[in-house]
Amino acid sequence: MSFTLAIVGRPNVGKSTLFNRLVGKRLALVDDQPGVTRDLREGAARLGDLKFTIIDTAGLEMATDESLQGRMRMLTERAVEMADACLFVVDARSGVLPADEIFADILRKKNAHVILAANKAEGKAGEAGLFEAYSLGLGEPLGLSAEHGEGMADLAAALRPLIDLAEQTTEDHTPEIDVDLTDEDDELGEDEVPEYIAPTSSKPLQIAVVGRPNAGKSTLINKILGEERLLTGPEAGITRDAISVKTEWSGTPMRIFDTAGMRKKAKVQEKLEKLSVSDGLRAVKFAEVVVVLLDVDIPFEQQDLRIADLAEREGRAVVLAVNKWDLEGEKQDKLKQLKEQFGRLLPQLRGAPLITVSALTGRGLERLHDAILEAHQVWNTRVSTSALNRWLVGMLEQHPPPAPQGKRIKLRYMTQVKARPPGFVVMASHPDLLPASYSRYLVNGLREDFDMPGTPIRLFMRSQSEANPFKGRKKPGRSKLRKHIDGRKD
C-alpha cells in the first residue's frame, strides 16, 4: 500500500505549485487567479529517499450547498478522509484568516495526521504569517516556499515517521503468496507474428476521453469507476485539468484521462482555458485509445470532427461514443443517420467503432468496453513479411501503379516496421512520383484484407537507393584507383 498525502487549504495558497514541486513535473495547472484546481489530481511524489502518493485538491470554500463550490468542497473532504495524512497549507504572506481556523477544526476531526505548512514563507514578508500559524493549534508550522523549493527537508522530516508507520502496518497485514516464476515464453520464429499482449496491472491500457464541453465526459468516467470521483454538474467547462484515474473495468486494468472540453480555437480567449486545452491535447498524445464523446442532440459538429481528426493524426486508436442515448426517441432512425454522417464526414476513420451510450444510466458501457479492447488490439496488429508480399503481388496484378512521365514505378518489396499504429514500408522505384491515390488504394486494401478497421495506418514509400550501403560514399580518384591496380599486379 502506498502512503497517500492530501494537500488541502484555501484557494490560491500554492497547493498546485507544491504538488508540481513534489512530483517533479508540471502536471497541475497553475495560474494567479484563485480556484484553478477543481478535481482531485494524484501523482507519484518523491522527496529525497521517500516515495509516496500525493493528491492535489480544490481550494476549501465556505459553501456547503449543491453549488459548484459546494461540490468541490465535498470532493476535497472525501480526499481528506481517504488520505493517510493531510498537509494543510496556509499563506504566510496573508496570514491566518477566519476560514483557515474553520478548516483546521474540520481537518482535526476528519484525519488523525495533519501537518501544518505556511507557504510563501521566503524572506521577511512571510515571517509574521509563519508565527501566526501557531494559533491554529496544529503544532509547529513548516515554513515552505513551493516556488523556490525551500523547506523541503523539513517536510521530509515530518513525513518520514508517518510513512514508516504506514509501511510497518502494511507489512504486518500482508499475507504470504506463492509465485510461480517459471518462464514459459518461447522464441519467435523468423516469420512468426508476436501475439497480442493484453493490458496488465503493471501496464494498464491508457484511454483519453475527449469531446466538446458538456458532452458528459466526467459523468461517463464516474459511471465506469462506480463512484463520484470526478466533479460533475450542469455547468459547461467544469473540468480544467486532464485528470487520470486508474481502475479495473470489467477485468481490464486501465488508466482513464478525463480532459477539459475543447471549444473552437477562435472562442478560446482566456489563458486558463488555453492551458486546459493544451493539457487535454497532451493526454491525447500519450493515450493508446481515444474515446471521442459526442452529444446525441448535436453530433458531428465541426469541433467534433477536428477532435477525431486530431486523434487520427496523432496515430491513436479511436472509438466514437454517442452519449445521452437515453434521451433519444427515434433510436433506429437516429442510429442510421449517425452511421451515414460518420462514413461521409470521417472517411479517414472508416470502420472505427461507433457506440451509443448513456453516461447517466450506464447503458451501453459494456459495448464501449469491448469496442475499446478491440480497437486496441487492432492498433497493435502485426503482419508477417511473407503475407504482406503475397498480398502486394495480388494488389499489383489487380491494379498496377501508373507510369507518370513514362517512368514505370515498380513496387518490389513490403514489410511492417512498427505497430501502435501499424506502419509499413514499400521499397519502390521513383517513390516521389507515386500519386497519393495509389497509396490510399494500398491502405484501404490493408484495412480490408488484414482486418484493421478504423485504426490509423502509416504507409511509407522508400527508394531502393536509400537501402544501398554504398550510397553517399565518394568514388576513389584516379591516383588511388591506379595505386590499387598497380598493387594488385605486384
Salt bridges, closest charged atoms under 4 A:
ASP31 OD1 - LYS271 NZ 3.25
GLU42 OE2 - ARG229 NH2 3.83
ASP49 OD1 - ARG160 NH2 2.96
GLU77 OE2 - ARG73 NE 2.91
GLU81 OE2 - LYS110 NZ 2.87
ASP91 OD2 - LYS120 NZ 3.24
ASP100 OD1 - ARG10 NE 2.79
ASP105 OD1 - ARG108 NH2 2.40
GLU122 OE2 - ARG93 NH2 3.29
GLU122 OE2 - HIS148 NE2 3.95
GLU235 OE1 - ARG71 NH2 2.77
ASP241 OD2 - ARG41 NH2 3.38
GLU273 OE2 - ARG263 NE 2.83
ASP279 OD2 - ARG41 NH2 3.28
ASP279 OD1 - ARG282 NH2 2.72
GLU288 OE2 - HIS376 NE2 3.48
GLU288 OE2 - ARG420 NH2 2.57
ASP295 OD2 - LYS324 NZ 3.01
GLU301 OE1 - ARG212 NE 3.87
ASP304 OD1 - ARG212 NE 3.06
ASP309 OD2 - ARG313 NE 2.87
GLU312 OE2 - ARG458 NH1 3.65
GLU340 OE2 - ARG344 NE 2.83
ASP370 OD1 - HIS369 ND1 3.21
GLU448 OE2 - ARG350 NH2 3.72
GLU466 OE1 - ARG462 NE 3.98
